[in-house]
Amino acid sequence: MNKIIFTISTILIFSIVPISARENISSNVKNIQYTQNLIQKKDVLVWKYKSINGKMYNRLYNKTTGKWVGDWIRV
């Protein structure tokens, strides 16, 4: 009985399925490209200023999306 268990265990240990390194490299390249795309799409926010009746106001503008963020704030 012990011989059978030992034989089966030995066969299972040495019957490892090899994984191609080529697949791993391809996967890593895809992950790097995905990460770079995320970095490139980071929002660029800038403050815009205007004067109304001698009073200064500012408002945050998202240059990436072309949209305003929040309302005008008196400075």
N, C-alpha and C positions, 0 to 999 in steps of 0.2 A: 504494500500500500504506500509506504514511504517512497519507494522508487518511482511509482507512478506520479505522485505529487511533485517530487523533485524534477522529473522529466518534463512535466507540464510547465512547471515554474521556469525552468531553464529555457524552454521553447518560447514562452511568453516574454521573458526578459530580452532575449536576443532577436526577437522578431519585431524590432522597432521600425516603424515606417519612416523612411528618410523624407525630409522636407527640403525642397529645392531652395537654395539661397536666392535664386532669381526672383522667386515670388516675394520673398521678404524685402528685397531691394525695391521692387516695384511698389509694394505697399508703403515703404518708407518715403518714396518719392511722392506718392499721392498725398501722404500726410503733410509733407513739407509744403507742397503746392497749396493745399487747403489752408494751412496756417498762414502762408504768405498772402493769400487772398483775404483772409480775415484782417490781417494787419493793414492792408491797403485800403480797406473800407472803413477805417476808423473815422469818426466824425471830426470835422475841423470846425471849431466854434470860435467866433470872433465877436467882439463888442462893437456895436454901431452907435454913433452919437448923433443927436440933433438938438437944435435950439428952437424953442417955441416961446415967443414973447420974452426973450432974454433969459429963459430958464433952460438949463441943460438936462437932457434925458439920455439914457442909454438903454440898449436892448441887445440881447444875445441873438446872434444869427448863425445858423448851421450852414456853412458853405458847401458841405457834402450833399445835403438834401435840398438846399435852396429854400429853406423854411425858417421862419422866426421861432425862437424858443422863448416863451414867456411874454410878458407885456413890457411896455416902456416904463422905465423907473426914473424918477427925478433924482438927479445927482446932487 
